[in-house]
């Protein structure tokens, strides 16, 4: 069971168990069953008879498009080695909202991209007053 705010994603190979959980939830709350998930929190879900595939390609392309980096080539490392970011250097951004939103969106990529958590953790330290 994956919970995000007021959304639940139930998954598993026990159909009767999932049905029982949904019935229990429905008896306690008003719920709406949207059926088989196709997209949840930036994750595309595709099924075949043998397996289930998860990917975030569309989510990544949406982020790149929104920040104007759709034609940028990938870097070998998401964050330069020995990069020293500082809370005191540079001018404070007049509107930190886009930076905060971008870092927040990138956090969802850490599910499928093990190369990103270090960079996201590092950048998250500077969200109070991004420069």
N, C-alpha and C positions, 0 to 999 in steps of 0.2 A: 504494500500500500504506500503510495506516494501522496503526500498532502502538501498543497500549496494554497494558502489563504482559504478560499472556499471551494477549491477543486480537489477531487480525489481521483487517483488513478489506481485501479485494482488490476493486478496481473498475477498470473499463475497458471498451473496446469490442472487445478482442481475446480472444474466448472461448478460443481455442487457447492463447494466451499465459498466461491465468489458469490454465487446466488444467495447463499445464507447470509453472508456479510451484508449484501445489498438490502436484503429483507430486514435485517436487524437495524441498519442505518435508517431505512425508510420508516420503521416503526418509531424511531426516536426523533427524526428530523424529516423535513420535506426535502426530498432529493429528486433529481432528474437523471435518468440513465441515458447517456448520449451514445451508448453502443460501443463498438470497437474503436479504440483511439487511433487516429491517424497522425495527429500532431499535438504535442504537449510540451509546454515550456521550451520551445525552440527545438524540440527533438521530433524529427519525422519518424514515423513508425510504419514500416512496410512488412507485410507478411507473405510468406510462401507456405505451401503445405508442410515443408520440412522445418522452417525456422522463422524467426523474426529478426528484422534488420533495423537498427537505429542509426540515424545520421543527423548531422546538423548543417548540412551544406546550404540549404535555403536560409537558415538563420545567419550563417556566416556571410553569405552574399548580401543579405539585407543590411547587416551592420556595415560592411564595406561600402555599400551604395550610400547609406545614410551619412557616412563621414567623408565621402568623396574619395575613397581609396580603391574603387573597383578595379582600376587598371594598374595598381601598384604591385610590384613583384614581391614575393615573400622573402623574408629575411631568414638566415640560418638560425638565429636565436631571437626569441620574442623581445628580449630586453638585453641591451649590450652588457657584456661582462664588465665588472668593476665600475658600473655607472653609479655615481654618487649623487643621488637626489637630495635636495635640502629643503627644509621648511623656511629657510631664510633667504634663499637666492631667487632672483627674478621678481617680476611684478605679479601681484595677485590678479587672477582673472576677474574681469568685471562681472561675468556671469558663469559661475562654476557648474551650473546645471548640466550643460552638454558633456562635460568631462565626467561628472558623477554618473550620468546616465550611461555613457560609454563603458566605464569600468563595471557598472552593474550588469550591463548586457554581456560583457566579456566573461563575467563570473560563471555564467551558464555554460560557456564553452569548456570549462575545466572538467566537465563530466566526461567528455569524449577526447579531450586534448591534454594528455599528461605533461606536455611541455609548457603549459600556460600557468599552472597554479603559483609558481614562484613569482612570475611577473605580476600576476593579479594581486598577490599578497603584498608585494613591494609597492605597487601603485596605490593600493587601498589605504596605505598609511598617510597619503597626502590629499585625501579627499576633503578634509575639513576646510583647507584654504589652498586649492590648487593654483599653481603658478606656471 
